[in-house]
Amino acid sequence: MLGSPEFPLLSRKGDITIGGAFSIHSQISKPSLFFTETPEPLTCSRINFREFRFAQTMIFAIEEINNSSSLLPNITIGYKLFDTCGSTLPSTRAAMSLMNGQERSTGKNCSSQSSVHAVIGASESSSTIVMLQVLGIFQVPVISHFATCACLSNRKEYPSFFRTIPSDHYQSRALAKLVKHFGWTWVGAVRSDNDYGNNGMATFIKAASQEGVCIEYSEAISRTADSSEQIARVVKVIQSSSARVLIAFLAQGEMDILLEETLKQNLTGLQWVGSESWITAGHLANKRNSGILMGSLGFTIRKTKINGLQEFLLKVNPSQNPQNNLLREFWEATFGCSFQSSQPQQTQCSGYERLQDIKNPFTDVSELRISNNVYKAVYAVAHAMHNMLKCGKSGEAMNQSCLWKDDFESKQVVKYLQDVNFTLQSGEKQYFDGNGDPAATYELVNWQRNQAGDTVFVAVGSYDASLPNGKQFTINGINITWAKGSHKRPKSVCSESCPPGFRQAVIKGKPICCFSCIACAAGEISNSSSSAECSLCPMEYWSNEDHSQCVPKIIEFLSYGETMGALLAAGSFFGASLTLVVSCVFFHFRHTPLVKASNAELSFLLLLSLTLCFLCSLTFIGQPTGWSCMLRHTAFGITFALCMSCVLAKTIAVVNAFKAKRPSNTVPQCSAAIQRTSVLSCTLLQVLVCVLWLTLAPPYPHKNTAHAIDRIILECDLGSPIVFWVVLGYIGLLAGLCFVLAFLARKLPDNFNEAKFITFSMLIFCAVWVTFIPAYVSSPGKFTVAVEIFAILASSFGLLLCIFAPKCYILLLKPEKNTKKQMLGRNQLR
């Protein structure tokens, strides 16, 4: 590599060399580029204690393996650790240095073999990607402990990449299920403006939309020297939004600068949902940030315990390598002192300070999650090399069993890494799938306060991507602390849930989570909150007043209990009673000339048929049944046919009686036998039609749901409408004949001309039934039956009053006119 060589911050020689790339410093200064002179070197500052712990964990794992007699016996592992500063430029330099070593080469060809056999790192996805663009060419395996970008699972593009942390493909989906589980359908989002943040957020937004969650805003944050204005603008966007939940898919560096700005603008009251990169970062869990981050939720990998690591970390001291600048910088940053103090107020470092007295992210091993990933990555390389060198398979003693090769290639290490499957001392299994990813299992952690007032990370749930859908995300029942330490779950929705009986209607130009509530239409219901659509009730059901459930439709029929039914029934009984009264009057005066002249036998038969006509209307009232439907129409047809037959016979008798030139007792009249025969014949014809009707297509009860949508009309279906109109037409034919004959005989000489009264009765009868037809056809529901009953009663009362009222008037009030002389009207004949 041409130019100034990059030297490792920490290194050790060995038979096998493992490279390490960590973001040991979190701030980088970008030099000015003039393109006329060699640019100044990049300067990294502000040591990151957490990342330094990761680097020391790698060294601890290597020393543990070197001291092991079962793993790589008599093989020593060395290391070279470089600083990526959390940026792509230093990561590229680190990758080139790991490839070529420190020798200066001016040849045209690169050396045939990398200076390292595998690389652990980096801590960021973007840094890992740029390193792979260099190391991947030579198939040097890279095992990352913290790079979660789903893009790295692309085996075609990154065939030598492995990781011990699950892909964001699963974390993003877990976060989407989390916000959906708590009913947060309206959230804001911020992300790191790099591969980690952009890819992770894109996956989250896609998964969230599938869960019905909407994103109000999605802002990107970059960690550059001129990013302060951008960060201030992002915080203002968050502050002015209506979403109360913030998804922060940020790397640690971006999270640090965002928190500084939120503290400056006093942004509180938000429910933070974080990614695994910062959700368990101990340096953020301080009292200064607690007002903002308390109650935060997020997924992280399971924590574990690494035996001996804490003791190893507490032994770190500049005296281990007095010439190492990194150890001196770490010591000075930890104790706030300086080894080269030139200022009077600056404390001089002695080197004898105790790390046991310090509590910071380096010494805190209570949350060993990412550190365990580094530990597993080192052991994965060791097991791959162990299998590749066929350790323990040579038949010799265990401490001399590895078959060392000087010329093995990096791609062989990749092959054996793909096949590793081992169990750590903690019982945790480690293996890689076809994409180089581990099993995707997470803990859901919640920021809570313990009794001492310190912030702790409490596991309140889990997510296991290997389980079937619906069982992947679980909450373990522990009380969750929400934003600002509240015990009440915050609400974050664009529109309040629609109550039962309403449906959501999307507002034009806004996301689907923003909607208005529209009441369900008649006959439709929604029995849950936030229903997207209203459900149509089944045929025989209807919506209640609240449109929240389907209830049986009201069954409508003309009953005795309602006013109209009771009035019609009373009219029927009154008509029948009045007819019986008239019958009694006629029976009492049966020997008088008036009754005899009125053809007593036909009169009594007519009164009987009128009584039946009045009573048959009762069959139309009440709930229709099979028998009542057959009875009501046939009884109506037969009784009215009998009635019209009697009237027709009386009319014919009247006409024949007054056709004589000289009225006398010897005038030939229709005999009683002929009258009975005519009445019987006319009635029997109607009976025959009704029998055929009942045999071929009888009326039957029918639930009419077509006429009215909110109720069921229980009615009698005619069975055969043609036969019904035949029955009705036959009655009309008889009535028409009666009217014609009576009309012709209306001026016959008589003091009591019965033909004239029959004419009036037939006029009323015909008028009623002609009016009945359109009213019957157009009347809805039970009013159809009421119209039919009214027509029966009106025509019956018309016949009764027109024919019998004048006679009863004479019989009861004018008995002097009830003489034979008056009946014959002889004075008028002279």
Salt bridges, closest charged atoms under 4 A:
GLU6 OE1 - ARG93 NE 3.15
ASP83 OD2 - HIS25 ND1 2.54
GLU211 OE2 - LYS177 NZ 3.30
GLU219 OE1 - ARG233 NH2 2.89
GLU254 OE2 - ARG223 NE 3.99
ASP256 OD1 - HIS283 NE2 3.15
GLU260 OE2 - ARG288 NH1 3.06
GLU261 OE1 - LYS264 NZ 3.69
GLU329 OE2 - HIS25 NE2 2.81
ASP357 OD2 - ARG354 NE 3.37
GLU367 OE2 - LYS303 NZ 3.61
GLU367 OE1 - ARG369 NH2 2.64
GLU409 OE1 - LYS411 NZ 3.68
GLU428 OE2 - LYS376 NZ 2.82
ASP437 OD1 - ARG163 NE 2.67
GLU443 OE2 - ARG302 NH1 3.92
GLU443 OE1 - ARG369 NH1 2.94
GLU496 OE1 - LYS491 NZ 3.37
GLU540 OE1 - LYS703 NZ 3.89
GLU556 OE1 - ARG711 NE 2.81
GLU562 OE1 - LYS782 NZ 2.67
GLU601 OE2 - ARG676 NE 2.41
ASP710 OD1 - ARG711 NH1 3.23
GLU754 OE2 - LYS650 NZ 2.92
GLU754 OE2 - LYS807 NZ 2.11
